[in-house]
Amino acid sequence: MSNTQARDLTVPLFTSVEKRNIVFYIAGIMCYKFALESYNGTIKAFALDRFPESQRYTYNGYLDGFNQAAQCIGSILVAPLVRKFHTRTVLASAIFFFALISSLGMIIEAATGGKTPGNSPTGKAIAGSWDPRGVIPIFVIAGVAHGMIELIRRIIPRDIVGGNVIKLKKMDSLVHIFYEVAGTSGAFFATFIALQLGKAFAPVVTPFLYIVAAFLWSRIQVASADDEAPRPIDSVEEGPGIVAQIGGAFAAFGVAIYEGARIIFTERRFTWLIFGYSIPLVLHRYLENGLGANYAKLVLNESAYSSLLVGGSNFGELCGAFFVFVFTHAVKTPLPWLRLDAITLSITWVLYKITPAALGLNSLQTAWVIAAIFVPVSMGWAAGDVSLAAFIQSHVSRLNNTNPRVSPLGAVMAFLYVTYIVVYAVINPVIGQWLDRLPKADKTPYFFYIGGVMFTCTGVLIFISTFWPKGSWKFNPTLEEDYPEEEDIEEVGGFEKRHDDMVEQIVG
């Protein structure tokens, strides 16, 4: 290790400018996450209450599936935009646009006669006369902005603190803690506000918090002019027109998916990532947006309680990330965490049997019980996801680059992400159609076959897939057999190079 790298390891302290930027960034991301969970939770509750009963769960599947696909499109748009505009400007503009979109439903509701419970003579919310299926295109457009923000927030930390591995780890850990705290709080708040204002007006805090986040993020500045400093936030590249660059970004994304599929299906040590990364992500999203939301509506008879379940899930994610942080050196690969995830998926069987009557509790109390049950389920997933992301960045980037248009790391991540989007977008409306066809008086087969059979069987496949790589037949494998010493990358320099490669791939 060079003297410079040695000094990097011993000087993890942030400069005054970096501290200022981190404060603005964390404050903004807490506003963003709180508002996002509040918005998503209340929109799902609104949809389950207002969609036509005969196709309620089918439309809800389209709502969520199309939103995820729109997030994918939004992430692709980032590359050409950050070439033409400042990174902080793109980030602040995306969330400001999100603020405008998130207010549309409330404006339309008020314009068509909708009223909150406090303004209604009956003491209950009065629905507006507009077609509630109109929320689908609103939520899809919001997904584009959501995807842009989610991608930029993963690359902007390096613009703030540079490429020092210690600083990046410290900042990432700080951000993750505050991010999940805000998410848990936002999900719980969504239940409260939906019951007070009605589902249509419940996202009232979202536009305001998004605007606050836009202001905070627009204040981020990078003053370093060091030769070793990363690409500054305010750097702008000249090049082809924005339309041509967007077209090129979509073409490059297609090439990345093809190259990623080739790597996944021809390299044994990476084939298991489909069941290790993409499928668990599908199940986790469906746990919150499908299984939990439908349980709140069908069993608890109050769709707003779905946000309580999401809050429990978010707290589980925080616990999972914390466990990975604590046991980083003891558990060297993601395989033990993935096996834990595969086992905890079976916990969802309880949704088939637990009802307020069976527990002797009311619906709200039962919702808190289920939220607590969701904690270990999401903890297992988050532990696997966090450690797996680091594993992919570390090991896939060691492959020889045979395609000059895309890096192996970018290609594999693109393929795994698209696999998740496609599978999720397909199964959501399909399951919704089946649920709509079940007898109105008995929806328990849904929780038996989906919450029980599907989650458990998929968990078995995930568990089996963890024994596919060479050297994985141990309780806590290291997979050293798969990665010869001559391919090893020096810890600090290697981390920075892999991080550089990832950022370069993301922003083009």
C-alpha positions in Angstrom: 0.0 0.0 0.0 1.3 3.4 -0.9 2.1 6.1 1.6 -0.8 8.2 0.3 -3.2 5.3 0.8 -1.9 4.7 4.3 -2.5 8.4 5.1 -6.1 8.0 3.7 -6.8 5.3 6.1 -5.6 7.3 9.1 -7.4 10.6 8.1 -11.1 9.7 7.9 -12.3 13.0 9.3 -14.5 15.2 7.2 -13.5 18.7 6.2 -15.7 21.6 7.2 -17.1 21.8 3.7 -17.8 18.1 3.6 -19.6 18.3 7.0 -21.7 21.1 5.7 -22.6 19.2 2.6 -23.4 16.0 4.6 -25.7 17.9 6.9 -27.6 19.4 3.9 -27.7 16.0 2.2 -28.9 14.0 5.2 -31.5 16.6 6.1 -32.8 16.5 2.5 -32.9 12.7 2.3 -34.8 12.5 5.6 -37.4 14.9 4.2 -37.5 12.9 1.0 -37.9 9.5 2.6 -40.5 10.6 5.1 -42.5 12.2 2.4 -42.0 9.2 0.0 -43.3 6.6 2.5 -46.2 8.9 3.4 -47.1 9.3 -0.3 -46.7 5.7 -1.4 -48.7 4.4 1.6 -51.6 6.7 1.2 -51.8 6.2 -2.6 -52.0 2.5 -2.1 -54.7 2.9 0.5 -56.6 5.2 -1.8 -56.4 2.7 -4.7 -57.6 -0.2 -2.6 -60.6 1.8 -1.4 -61.6 3.5 -4.6 -60.8 1.2 -7.5 -63.8 -0.7 -8.9 -64.4 -3.7 -6.6 -64.6 -6.2 -9.5 -61.1 -5.4 -10.6 -59.6 -3.8 -7.5 -56.5 -6.0 -7.1 -55.9 -6.2 -10.8 -55.7 -2.4 -11.1 -53.6 -2.3 -7.9 -51.2 -4.7 -9.6 -50.9 -2.4 -12.6 -50.5 0.6 -10.4 -47.5 -0.8 -8.6 -46.0 -2.7 -11.5 -46.0 0.2 -13.9 -44.6 2.5 -11.2 -41.6 0.2 -10.8 -41.1 0.1 -14.6 -41.2 3.9 -14.7 -38.5 4.0 -12.0 -36.3 2.0 -14.4 -36.9 4.6 -17.1 -36.1 7.4 -14.7 -32.8 5.8 -13.8 -31.8 5.6 -17.5 -32.5 9.3 -18.0 -29.9 10.3 -15.4 -26.9 9.7 -17.5 -27.6 12.2 -20.3 -29.0 14.8 -17.9 -25.9 14.9 -15.6 -23.8 15.5 -18.7 -25.8 18.6 -19.5 -26.6 19.9 -16.1 -25.1 20.0 -12.6 -25.7 16.8 -10.6 -27.2 18.7 -7.7 -29.5 20.6 -10.2 -30.8 17.3 -11.7 -31.4 15.9 -8.2 -33.2 19.1 -6.9 -35.2 19.4 -10.2 -36.3 15.8 -10.1 -37.7 16.1 -6.5 -39.3 19.4 -7.3 -41.1 17.8 -10.3 -42.0 14.9 -7.9 -43.6 17.5 -5.6 -45.8 18.8 -8.4 -46.9 15.4 -9.4 -47.7 14.3 -5.9 -50.1 17.2 -5.5 -52.1 16.4 -8.6 -54.4 13.8 -6.9 -55.3 16.2 -4.1 -56.0 19.0 -6.5 -58.3 16.8 -8.7 -60.1 15.4 -5.7 -60.8 18.9 -4.3 -61.9 20.2 -7.7 -64.4 17.3 -8.2 -66.1 17.7 -4.8 -64.0 15.6 -2.5 -64.0 16.5 1.2 -62.0 15.5 4.2 -63.8 14.0 7.2 -63.5 17.3 9.1 -65.3 19.2 6.3 -68.0 16.6 5.7 -71.4 16.7 7.3 -71.3 13.0 7.9 -67.9 13.1 9.6 -66.5 10.8 6.9 -64.5 11.6 3.8 -66.5 12.3 0.7 -65.0 11.0 -2.6 -64.6 13.3 -5.6 -66.5 12.5 -8.8 -63.3 11.7 -10.9 -62.4 8.2 -12.0 -60.0 6.8 -9.4 -58.2 4.9 -12.1 -56.7 8.3 -13.0 -54.3 7.8 -10.1 -52.5 5.1 -12.2 -50.9 7.5 -14.8 -50.1 10.0 -11.9 -48.3 7.3 -10.0 -46.5 6.1 -13.1 -45.2 9.6 -13.9 -44.1 10.0 -10.3 -42.1 6.8 -10.8 -39.9 8.5 -13.3 -38.9 11.1 -10.9 -38.6 8.5 -8.1 -36.2 6.5 -10.3 -34.0 9.5 -11.0 -33.7 10.4 -7.4 -32.9 6.8 -6.2 -30.1 6.5 -8.7 -28.5 10.0 -8.1 -28.6 9.5 -4.3 -26.4 6.4 -4.9 -23.7 8.3 -6.8 -23.7 11.7 -5.2 -21.9 10.7 -1.9 -18.6 10.4 -3.9 -19.1 13.9 -5.2 -19.5 15.1 -1.6 -16.6 13.3 0.2 -14.4 12.1 -2.6 -13.0 8.6 -3.2 -11.6 7.9 0.3 -13.0 4.5 1.3 -13.2 5.4 5.1 -15.1 8.6 4.4 -17.5 6.8 2.0 -18.3 4.1 4.5 -18.8 6.5 7.3 -21.1 8.7 5.2 -23.0 5.7 3.8 -23.6 4.3 7.2 -24.8 7.7 8.5 -27.1 8.2 5.6 -28.6 4.7 5.8 -29.4 5.1 9.5 -31.2 8.4 9.1 -32.8 7.2 5.8 -34.5 4.2 7.5 -35.5 6.2 10.6 -37.2 8.7 8.4 -38.8 5.9 6.3 -40.2 4.1 9.4 -41.6 7.4 10.8 -43.1 8.3 7.4 -44.9 5.0 7.1 -46.4 5.2 10.6 -47.4 8.8 9.9 -49.1 7.8 6.7 -51.6 5.7 8.7 -52.4 8.5 11.1 -52.9 11.2 8.4 -55.0 8.9 6.2 -57.4 8.3 9.0 -57.6 12.0 9.8 -57.8 13.5 6.3 -59.0 10.6 4.2 -56.8 8.8 1.7 -57.1 11.3 -1.2 -55.8 14.3 0.9 -53.4 12.3 3.1 -50.3 13.1 1.0 -50.7 16.7 2.0 -47.2 16.9 3.6 -45.4 15.3 0.7 -45.2 18.3 -1.8 -43.9 20.6 1.0 -41.3 18.2 2.2 -40.1 17.5 -1.3 -39.7 21.3 -1.9 -37.7 21.5 1.3 -35.5 18.6 0.2 -35.0 20.3 -3.2 -33.9 23.5 -1.5 -31.5 21.6 0.9 -29.9 19.6 -2.0 -29.5 22.7 -4.1 -27.3 24.1 -1.4 -24.7 21.2 -1.7 -21.3 22.5 -2.9 -18.0 21.0 -3.5 -15.0 23.3 -3.1 -12.2 20.8 -3.6 -9.9 21.4 -6.6 -7.5 18.6 -5.7 -6.2 16.6 -8.6 -7.3 13.4 -6.9 -10.8 14.8 -6.2 -13.8 13.2 -7.9 -15.8 14.8 -10.7 -17.2 17.9 -9.0 -20.9 18.2 -8.6 -20.9 21.4 -10.7 -19.0 20.0 -13.7 -20.8 20.0 -17.0 -19.9 18.2 -20.2 -20.6 19.5 -23.6 -21.7 17.0 -26.2 -24.5 15.9 -28.4 -28.1 17.2 -27.9 -30.1 16.0 -25.0 -32.5 14.0 -27.2 -29.7 12.2 -28.9 -28.1 11.5 -25.5 -31.3 10.1 -24.1 -31.6 7.8 -27.1 -28.1 6.7 -26.7 -28.7 6.0 -23.0 -31.6 3.7 -23.8 -29.5 1.9 -26.5 -26.6 1.5 -24.0 -28.9 0.1 -21.4 -30.1 -2.5 -23.9 -26.5 -3.5 -24.6 -25.9 -3.7 -20.9 -28.8 -6.0 -20.3 -27.6 -8.3 -23.1 -24.0 -8.4 -21.8 -25.2 -8.9 -18.2 -27.3 -11.9 -19.3 -24.3 -13.4 -21.1 -22.2 -13.0 -17.9 -24.8 -14.4 -15.6 -25.6 -17.5 -17.7 -22.0 -18.3 -18.7 -20.2 -17.8 -15.4 -21.2 -20.4 -12.8 -20.0 -18.2 -9.9 -22.6 -15.5 -10.8 -25.6 -17.6 -12.1 -27.0 -17.9 -8.6 -27.4 -14.1 -8.4 -30.8 -14.3 -10.1 -32.2 -16.2 -7.1 -29.8 -14.4 -4.7 -30.6 -10.8 -5.7 -33.5 -10.3 -8.2 -36.0 -12.8 -6.8 -35.6 -11.7 -3.1 -36.1 -8.1 -4.2 -39.3 -9.1 -5.9 -40.6 -10.9 -2.8 -39.7 -8.0 -0.6 -41.5 -5.5 -2.7 -44.5 -7.7 -2.9 -44.5 -8.2 0.8 -44.9 -4.5 1.4 -47.0 -3.4 -1.6 -49.0 -6.6 -2.3 -49.3 -9.0 0.7 -49.3 -6.3 3.4 -51.6 -3.9 1.6 -54.1 -6.7 0.8 -54.0 -8.0 4.3 -54.9 -4.6 5.7 -57.8 -4.3 3.3 -59.1 -7.9 3.4 -58.5 -8.9 7.0 -58.2 -5.7 9.0 -60.8 -3.9 6.9 -58.8 -0.7 6.9 -56.4 -0.1 4.0 -54.6 2.7 5.9 -53.2 0.2 8.3 -51.0 -1.1 5.4 -48.6 1.7 6.2 -48.1 0.4 9.7 -47.0 -2.9 8.2 -44.6 -1.1 5.9 -43.2 0.8 9.0 -42.4 -2.6 10.6 -40.8 -3.7 7.4 -38.6 -0.6 7.3 -37.5 -1.1 10.8 -36.5 -4.6 9.9 -34.4 -3.2 7.1 -32.7 -0.9 9.5 -31.9 -3.9 11.8 -30.6 -6.0 8.9 -28.3 -3.3 7.7 -27.1 -2.8 11.3 -26.3 -6.5 11.7 -24.3 -6.5 8.5 -22.4 -3.4 9.7 -21.6 -5.1 13.0 -20.6 -8.5 11.6 -18.8 -7.2 8.5 -15.5 -9.0 9.3 -17.0 -12.1 10.8 -19.4 -12.8 7.8 -17.3 -12.3 4.7 -19.8 -13.3 2.0 -23.6 -12.6 1.6 -24.4 -16.4 1.6 -25.2 -16.7 5.3 -27.4 -13.7 5.2 -29.2 -15.0 2.1 -29.9 -18.3 3.9 -31.3 -16.3 6.8 -33.5 -14.4 4.3 -34.7 -17.7 2.7 -35.7 -19.1 6.1 -37.5 -15.9 7.4 -39.6 -15.8 4.3 -41.6 -18.7 5.7 -42.8 -16.4 8.5 -45.4 -15.0 6.2 -47.5 -18.2 6.7 -48.9 -16.5 9.8 -51.0 -14.2 7.6 -53.1 -17.2 6.7 -54.1 -17.8 10.3 -53.8 -14.5 12.2 -57.0 -12.4 12.4 -58.3 -10.0 14.9 -60.8 -12.5 16.1 -58.1 -15.3 16.5 -56.0 -13.0 18.6 -58.8 -11.4 20.6 -57.6 -7.9 19.5 -59.1 -5.1 17.4 -57.8 -4.3 13.9 -55.4 -1.6 14.9 -53.8 -3.8 17.6 -53.5 -6.7 15.1 -51.8 -4.4 12.6 -49.1 -3.7 15.2 -48.7 -7.4 15.7 -48.2 -8.0 12.0 -45.8 -5.0 11.8 -43.7 -6.7 14.4 -43.8 -10.0 12.5 -42.6 -8.2 9.4 -39.5 -7.0 11.2 -37.5 -10.3 11.0 -38.7 -11.0 7.5 -37.4 -7.7 6.2 -34.3 -7.9 8.4 -33.3 -11.1 6.6 -33.8 -9.5 3.2 -32.0 -6.3 4.1 -29.0 -8.1 5.5 -28.7 -10.2 2.3 -29.3 -7.2 0.0 -26.7 -4.9 1.7 -24.0 -7.5 1.8 -24.8 -8.8 -1.7 -24.5 -5.3 -3.3 -20.9 -5.1 -1.9 -20.2 -8.6 -3.1 -21.3 -7.9 -6.6 -19.3 -4.6 -6.8 -16.2 -6.4 -5.5 -16.2 -9.6 -7.5 -18.0 -8.8 -10.8 -15.7 -5.8 -11.4 -12.7 -8.3 -11.5 -13.9 -9.8 -14.8 -12.1 -9.0 -18.0 -14.1 -6.4 -20.0 -14.9 -7.9 -23.3 -17.4 -5.3 -24.4 -16.0 -1.7 -24.7 -19.5 -0.2 -24.5 -20.3 -1.4 -21.0 -18.5 -2.6 -17.9 -19.1 -6.0 -16.4 -20.4 -4.5 -13.2 -22.8 -2.2 -14.9 -24.0 -5.0 -17.2 -24.7 -7.5 -14.4 -26.5 -4.9 -12.3 -28.6 -3.8 -15.3 -29.6 -7.4 -16.0 -30.5 -8.2 -12.4 -32.5 -5.0 -12.0 -34.4 -5.5 -15.2 -35.1 -9.1 -14.2 -36.6 -7.9 -10.9 -38.7 -5.2 -12.8 -40.1 -7.7 -15.3 -40.9 -10.4 -12.9 -42.6 -8.0 -10.5 -44.5 -6.2 -13.2 -45.9 -9.5 -14.5 -46.8 -11.3 -11.2 -48.5 -8.3 -9.6 -51.4 -8.0 -12.0 -51.6 -11.7 -12.5 -52.0 -12.4 -8.8 -54.4 -9.5 -8.6 -56.6 -10.9 -11.3 -56.7 -14.3 -9.5 -57.5 -12.5 -6.2 -60.4 -10.6 -7.9 -61.9 -13.9 -9.1 -61.9 -15.5 -5.6 -65.3 -15.4 -3.8 -65.9 -12.1 -2.1 -66.7 -13.8 1.2 -63.5 -15.9 1.4 -60.1 -14.6 0.4 -58.1 -16.9 2.6 -56.8 -19.0 -0.3 -54.8 -15.9 -1.3 -52.9 -15.9 2.0 -52.5 -19.6 1.9 -51.1 -19.9 -1.7 -49.2 -16.5 -1.9 -48.2 -15.7 1.7 -47.6 -19.3 2.5 -46.9 -21.6 -0.5 -45.3 -19.1 -2.9 -43.1 -17.4 -0.3 -42.0 -20.6 1.3 -41.3 -22.5 -2.0 -39.4 -19.5 -3.4 -37.4 -19.3 -0.1 -36.4 -23.0 -0.7 -35.1 -22.1 -4.2 -33.2 -19.1 -2.8 -31.7 -21.4 -0.1 -30.6 -24.0 -2.6 -29.1 -21.4 -4.9 -26.7 -20.3 -2.2 -24.9 -23.7 -2.5 -24.3 -23.3 -6.3 -21.0 -21.3 -6.1 -17.8 -23.3 -5.6 -16.7 -23.3 -2.0 -20.2 -22.5 -0.6 -20.8 -25.8 1.3 -19.9 -24.3 4.6 -21.9 -22.5 7.3 -19.9 -19.3 6.8 -18.0 -19.7 3.4 -15.4 -17.3 2.1 -15.6 -18.3 -1.6 -11.8 -18.0 -1.8 -11.8 -21.0 -4.1 -13.6 -19.0 -6.8 -11.2 -16.0 -6.8 -7.5 -16.7 -7.3 -5.0 -14.6 -5.4 -3.6 -13.0 -8.6 -7.0 -11.4 -9.2 -7.1 -9.8 -5.7 -7.4 -6.0 -5.6 -5.7 -4.0 -2.9 -8.4 -3.0 -0.4 -8.4 0.8 -0.6 -7.2 1.3 -4.1 -9.4 -1.5 -5.3 -12.5 -0.1 -3.6 -11.9 3.3 -5.1 -11.4 1.8 -8.6 -14.5 -0.3 -8.3 -16.5 2.7 -7.1 -15.1 4.8 -10.0 -16.1 2.1 -12.4 -19.6 2.0 -11.0 -20.1 5.7 -11.1 -18.7 5.9 -14.6 -21.2 3.2 -15.7 -24.1 4.9 -14.0 -23.5 8.4 -15.4 -22.3 7.2 -18.8 
